[in-house]
Amino acid sequence: MNVLVSVLGLSLVLVACATQSPYQAVLRHSRIRGSQQGPNVCAMQRLSDSNRKYFTNCKQWYHRKVCGKPTVISYECCPGYERIPGTRGCPAELPLVNIYNTLAVVGASTTQMYSERAKLKEEIEGPGSFTFFAPSNKAWAALPTEILDALVSNVNIELLNALHYHMVNRRLTSEELKHGSSFASMYLDFPVHIHHYSNGIVTVNCARLIKPDQRASNGIVHVVDRVITAISNNVNAIIDLDDNLERLRAAMAAAGLTSLLEGEGSYTVFAPTNEAFQKIPQETLNRILGDPVALRDLLNFHMLRHVQCSESIVSGSAMETLQGATLEVGCDGDQMTLNGKAIVTKRDQLGTNGVVHYVSELLIPDSAKVLLELAEGSSVTVATKLFVDAGLVSHLKGSEALTMLAPLDEAFKGSVAVTPELRKLLRNHLVKGQLSSQALYHGQELETLGGLRLRVFVYRNNLCIENACIAAHDKTGRFATLFTVDKLLTPPTGTIMDVLKDDDRFSLLVGALQTAGMTQLLSQQGALSLFAPTNEAFNALPPGELSRLMRNGVELSALLRYHLGEGLLVSGGMSSHTRVRPLQGARLELAVRNYTVYVNKVAIADADRMATNGVVHAIGSILKPLPLKLDQEQADGPAAVPRAALPSRAGVNSFKDNDLFQKVLKSRSSRTMEMQ
């Protein structure tokens, strides 16, 4: 029975939490934080450089910041309660009086004064059930003098109308102020527009409720931080009537978006002013204005499909635009910010179907940019300059479908000059076609402007094109895409044997491969990873060991095949506990420590020498098998090449099938001891 009661009680709590409005959830958190100060005490956070206060949520409480600015914690009576001298906390409920008298108690005495002057006192003292969105004293003081003078000069009409617009002829608690709802005001039934945000902030016509739910005997008072005005125009009309938005108006008409902002809906428009358009280079602006697709993307990037009042923002948040990309909408003190920049010059111009914020800079999405503009806005400044210096600007600014593989700045050491070789290499960093990294697949080949074909390798931990791996999210432009890669591409110039023969460090290895009859294996098609011992590695063998190996073809072949891994594995695909299957032997085990890759505990000295049939990684020691471990983790490298696709190994036994390799090692060890 007790268990049943407990379960039922828990269910009721969960239901209550689920139905609680965001404001009530924040208020409850403030109560919890203030409970140590006594009953009915709420913790508030005030911006240290202003008097703006907020009921605190969990994130704000721990960060002690609102809009990036430090806050001061204060403890106040929760709505509906008051202190009693000599007692702890706020134990007493406020006396329930009419709305007129409530206004003085909740910090809206100026509204009370204007209510009396406008002959509204009798109405809000008498019978009824009203909701009064009462401007605070500071809200009235913030009104421009000319507007306030116009209101109070004819108290019987304008002031009364203004106050009636702040009233609804029914009681509405914060729970009933649902997001996106509207209610007929007592001024000609003009609606007031409510937005109840997930962070607990509630607005009416974009004015924030700073003291909600102040109950009265004949209704309820919500103190707001602004004097609100009646709304009759839609968002398009707001843009249409302001000469400072003339260029935006023309662009909207050219893009066919006028009807969108005239119809039903709920939008936020970050409206670029004429000044914002003038800041854009004329060539760029003309290109976008002359391209209907780019123009539509540009304008949709300035719009959200919901109303975002500035007062609802207490920290940065990524919001999806109509164009599909995201904008970081945030705040810095009193400033509203976009992508971290305080470019909002005029806020909260509310229309019947949305809100307009004026911005002093044009926001250009990636989808409206050419390749050069994508690169200039990324962390690839060195590569961008090199592409320009190499005479490739026509490709970067044109309408070709291309994908640029742009190395990070860290990929370049010191100053880099454009040579004929580098110019040729940079052409091979431009791939034909506008690609998406999400659509690339293992074994895919990409054609470059330089005429080469680059291979794609998909690993568990990385996606690589030849030796260069994707280091950042794609940037998809109007015609082209930018892939940021971690290093300069080194396209393959020959087979594995060609790579070895072209490097004097591998002369002893080349001789050993020829002696073992493996040159054909490393000269034909395939996908192999060779951990290539340098001359230094061979010379480190005990005296006479190399000569003995060179006389024993079977033993030499077994040793060399243990250095050949199945599948093409570049350094970007390696991670700790990666295992590679050699052509002979149990496994090769890789590890990464301090940015150095080790194979069987031997450091790779020079990685990613790309070949048409594989890759060469230089090592300074001959590899030895590691002791078997109990755990058999799955290899972390690329999918192994099917054995049927590998060169025939008839007559060659696997290390798994016999102990030949162990005999080789024991033989070497015993001879070494004899010599000692």
C-alpha positions, 0 to 999 in steps of 0.5 A: 500500500505504501509503495502504491501511495509513493508511486502515485505521489511521484506521478502527481509530482511529474505531472505537475512538473510537466504542466508547469510553465517556463516562468513558473519553473524559473520562479520555483528555482528562485524560491529554492535558491532563496529558501535559506533566507526564509519563507517565500523569499525568491533569489533574483539576479541583477546586472551589476551595472544596471537595475535589470533583475531576473528570476534566476534559472539554474544556468544563470545561478552557477554562471552568475551572468546575464548577457555576458555581464556579472550579476549580483544576487539579491533576495526579495519577497516572491510575488504576493508576499511581504515582510513583517518587521522582526520576522524572517523571510516574507511570511505575510501575504499581501493584502488583496486590494483593487488594481488601483491600490495594487499599482502603488504596492508593486512599483507602478505608482506612475501608472497609478498617477496617470490612471487617476489623471485619465479618469481610469481610477474609478474603473480599476477600483470598481467591480470587474475582472481585469488584467493590467500590464502596468508599465513600471515607473522607469518605463514611463521615465524612458519614454521620449519627452515628445511622446509623453507630452502628447499622451498627457496633453489630452488626458481624456482621449490619448492617455486613456486609450494608451492605458486601456491598451494595457488592459484585458477585460479578464483575469490572465495569470502567467500560466494563461499567457501562452507563447504566441497567444494574443488577447483583445485589449480594452482599446478598440479590441486591438490585440496584445501579443504574448510570447512565453519563452522557454527560459521563463521570460514572458513578454507582451508586445516585446515588453518584459513582465518584470513582476508577473502575477500581482493579484488584486481583488478585481483582477491581476497586475503584471508590471512590464518594463516598457510602455506598449503601443497598439499594432496595426501594420504587418512586418512588410508594412514596417519595412515599406514605410521606413526610408532607411530600409529602402534598399532592403525593400527593393531587394525583397521585391526582387526576390519575391519575398514581399508576399511572405511578410504580408501574410500569416505567420510569425517572423523575426526580421533582422533588417539591414539598413541602407548603410548596411548595404553600402558597406558591402563591396559593390562587386559582391553586392552586384553579383548577389543582387543579380543572382536570384538564388543567392539573393533569396538565400541572403534575405532568408538568412536575415529571418527567423520563423518565430518572434524573438523579442530582444528582452527574451535573450539572456545568453547566446543561442543558435537559431535556425534561419529561413535559409537553413543555416543558424545565427547566434542570437545573443546579447552583451549587456544592453546590446543585442548581438548577432554572431557575437557582434553588436550590430542591432541598432533598433529593436523590437519593431513589432508587427501583426505577424512578427518583429523587426530588428534593424542591423547595421551590417549585411549578413551574407550566408555561405550559400551566397558566397563564391569560393574565394569569399568562403576561404576568406572567412575561414581559418585558411588565410595562408592557403587563400593567399597562395591560391590567389598568388598562383593565379587561380582567382578566376576559379575562386570567383567564378561559377564553376562547380568546384571543391577546394581542399584548403590546408589549415594555416598550421600546415605551412611552416615559415614563409611559402613562395609560389613556385611552378611546382607549388602552383601545379600542386595547388591546382590539385587542391581544386576538385571538380564538382561541388561535393559534400564530405557527408556523401564521400565514400571509401575508395571513391576517386576525385578528379582535380583541375590538375588532372590527377585522381585523388582517393577517399579513405573513410576511417573510424575516426577520420575522413581523408583525401590522400594524406590530408584529412578533413579538419572542419565542417564543410562550407558550402557556397553558391557554386563551390564547397570548401573542405578544410584539411589538416595538411598540404596534399601530397598526391601519389607520384608512383608505386610503392617501389617508385617511392622507395627508389626515389629516396636514398634512405630506403636503399637497403630496403629496396635491395632486400625487397629485390632479393626477396622477390617482392618488387612485383608485389609493390609495383602492381595495383593494390592498397598496402601500408608499408612500414618501411625500415630506413637504412638506419634500421637495417644498420642497427641489426647485429653484425652479420645479421643483414648479410645472413637475411639476404642469403635466406629468401624465405626468412627475408620475405617473412620479415618484410611481409610483416612490415606490410599491412593490408589496406591503405592507412594514412596517419590521419586514420591512426589512433591508439589501439588501431590494429593492422593485419600484416601480410604475414603475422598476427597483427601490427599494433599502433598507438599515438602519444604526444602527437607521435604515432608508434607501430609495435612501439616503434615511432613513425619518423616520416608518415604518408609517402603516398603511392598509387598502390599504397602508402609508405611510413618510414620507421627507424627500427625493424618491427618485432611482434608484440606479446599476445594480449588477452583482449582482442579489440577490433582493428581501428583502420580501414576495411581490409582489402579482400584477400582475393584482391591481394597478390597470390601468396602460394607457398608462403605460410602465414605467421598464424599457421606456423612458428617460422617467424618465432624461429627466425627471432630465436635464431637471431637472438642466439647468434647475438648471444654467441657473439657476445 
